[in-house]
Amino acid sequence: MTDATAHRSPPRPNGLEGVAADWASDQRAFKTASWGKAMMWIFLLSDTFVFAIFLISYMSARSSTEVEWPNASEVFALHVGQTELPLLLIAIMTFVLISSSGTMAMAVNFAYARNRRRTAQLMFATAALGALFVGMQAFEWTKLISEGVRPWGNPWGAEQFGATFFMITGFHGTHVSFGVLFLLIVANKVRKGEFDSGRRTWLCREKGDYEAVEIMGLYWHFVDLVWVFIFAFFYLW
Amino acid sequence: MTHAAASDTHASHEGQAHPIRLYLTCWGFLFVLSAASYMVDYAQLQGALRWSLILIFMVLKAGLIVAVFMHMAWERLALVYAILLPPLAALVFMGIMLAESDYTLQSRATYLSGDPELAVAREGGHE
């Protein structure tokens, strides 16, 4: 076998610079995914394990306790007028997050069509929906805390309920919050036309390179994806 | 750092431009599936029907998000396998912890309930 790249391999730097150079060199396993995209996927894979372990510990706590687990359907019910609607706020939060995923997907689409204005608009809309989600979560936390839910106990049943609730939704909410922050940063760069300037930055390799928007989108969809599992296992189960 | 790799990637992910209708359809399905899983709770379905519906809607939603929104359907298998296979280890871990928590529950029932006869009765089967 001949090494096609051997004849033109550049001199290799040593030390930290060498680490960066080696990791950034031309050896690619993922032919259609750039380094940025592959690294985002690998980060998301590690994050998948973090959330999987949270959900597994929740499962262990719930299935090993002798005490009745609080009924999520009633705990998260909302009074509208006279009627009590189960899980209403959570359902609205789910729709908000799914909508934000929809606007994000369309932002990526417009980014590859190099429609700067539309991309920025849709990304700002995504960030707004994300912020709305975090706001509703803050409302939910406030409501539950005022009703006496603590990490070490609650009025309705198994003590582990509070600990798992705050841990899982708190970690997810943190992800959403950081997502909103990064969305605003990238959207603002899109709005200012940084991706069309031809200037090489850490987000942009060349003129018209909008891949950063897709990578940002991967993170955002992942946050939505995690919520699908939290919704199913924590709220509906 | 070479630039060749970056630009040939760039050429290929221009292919990630899909008709906007695809995303809207996917979005619509996600809405319907979310509404359906909410209805499972609203209608107070119980037992095996409830668990299976929750799981089916969950898997369909997750699949749509990963395949369409995250473009996994259009990536090469090398990436798909690298990302989607490792989480199966979490499923194995889940199985182990399910057995473990069953044992913990039995121990609690046997040694901590204070009523030995009740403990023996629960030993048989519990849910």
Chai-1 contact restraints between the chains, C-beta under 6 A:
chainA,res_idxA,chainB,res_idxB,connection_type,confidence,min_distance_angstrom,max_distance_angstrom,comment,restraint_id
A,A24,B,M1,contact,1.0,0.0,6.0,A-B,restraint_1
A,D26,B,T2,contact,1.0,0.0,6.0,A-B,restraint_2
A,D26,B,A5,contact,1.0,0.0,6.0,A-B,restraint_3
A,A29,B,A78,contact,1.0,0.0,6.0,A-B,restraint_4
A,F30,B,A78,contact,1.0,0.0,6.0,A-B,restraint_5
A,F30,B,L79,contact,1.0,0.0,6.0,A-B,restraint_6
A,K31,B,R76,contact,1.0,0.0,6.0,A-B,restraint_7
A,T32,B,S12,contact,1.0,0.0,6.0,A-B,restraint_8
A,T32,B,R76,contact,1.0,0.0,6.0,A-B,restraint_9
A,A33,B,L79,contact,1.0,0.0,6.0,A-B,restraint_10
A,S34,B,T9,contact,1.0,0.0,6.0,A-B,restraint_11
A,W41,B,I83,contact,1.0,0.0,6.0,A-B,restraint_12
A,L45,B,I83,contact,1.0,0.0,6.0,A-B,restraint_13
A,T48,B,P87,contact,1.0,0.0,6.0,A-B,restraint_14
A,A52,B,A90,contact,1.0,0.0,6.0,A-B,restraint_15
A,I56,B,M94,contact,1.0,0.0,6.0,A-B,restraint_16
A,I56,B,M97,contact,1.0,0.0,6.0,A-B,restraint_17
A,S60,B,M97,contact,1.0,0.0,6.0,A-B,restraint_18
A,S60,B,S101,contact,1.0,0.0,6.0,A-B,restraint_19
A,S63,B,S101,contact,1.0,0.0,6.0,A-B,restraint_20
A,S64,B,S101,contact,1.0,0.0,6.0,A-B,restraint_21
A,S64,B,T104,contact,1.0,0.0,6.0,A-B,restraint_22
A,S64,B,L105,contact,1.0,0.0,6.0,A-B,restraint_23
A,E66,B,R108,contact,1.0,0.0,6.0,A-B,restraint_24
A,S73,B,D41,contact,1.0,0.0,6.0,A-B,restraint_25
A,P86,B,D41,contact,1.0,0.0,6.0,A-B,restraint_26
A,L87,B,D41,contact,1.0,0.0,6.0,A-B,restraint_27
A,A91,B,Y38,contact,1.0,0.0,6.0,A-B,restraint_28
A,T94,B,S34,contact,1.0,0.0,6.0,A-B,restraint_29
A,I98,B,L30,contact,1.0,0.0,6.0,A-B,restraint_30
A,S101,B,F69,contact,1.0,0.0,6.0,A-B,restraint_31
A,G102,B,W27,contact,1.0,0.0,6.0,A-B,restraint_32
A,A105,B,Y23,contact,1.0,0.0,6.0,A-B,restraint_33
A,A105,B,F69,contact,1.0,0.0,6.0,A-B,restraint_34
A,M106,B,Y23,contact,1.0,0.0,6.0,A-B,restraint_35
A,N109,B,I20,contact,1.0,0.0,6.0,A-B,restraint_36
A,Y112,B,A17,contact,1.0,0.0,6.0,A-B,restraint_37
A,R205,B,A6,contact,1.0,0.0,6.0,A-B,restraint_38
A,L218,B,M70,contact,1.0,0.0,6.0,A-B,restraint_39
A,H221,B,I65,contact,1.0,0.0,6.0,A-B,restraint_40
A,H221,B,F69,contact,1.0,0.0,6.0,A-B,restraint_41
A,H221,B,M70,contact,1.0,0.0,6.0,A-B,restraint_42
A,L225,B,A62,contact,1.0,0.0,6.0,A-B,restraint_43
A,L225,B,I65,contact,1.0,0.0,6.0,A-B,restraint_44
A,V228,B,M58,contact,1.0,0.0,6.0,A-B,restraint_45
A,V228,B,K61,contact,1.0,0.0,6.0,A-B,restraint_46
A,V228,B,A62,contact,1.0,0.0,6.0,A-B,restraint_47
A,A232,B,I54,contact,1.0,0.0,6.0,A-B,restraint_48
A,A232,B,M58,contact,1.0,0.0,6.0,A-B,restraint_49
A,L236,B,D41,contact,1.0,0.0,6.0,A-B,restraint_50
A,L236,B,I54,contact,1.0,0.0,6.0,A-B,restraint_51
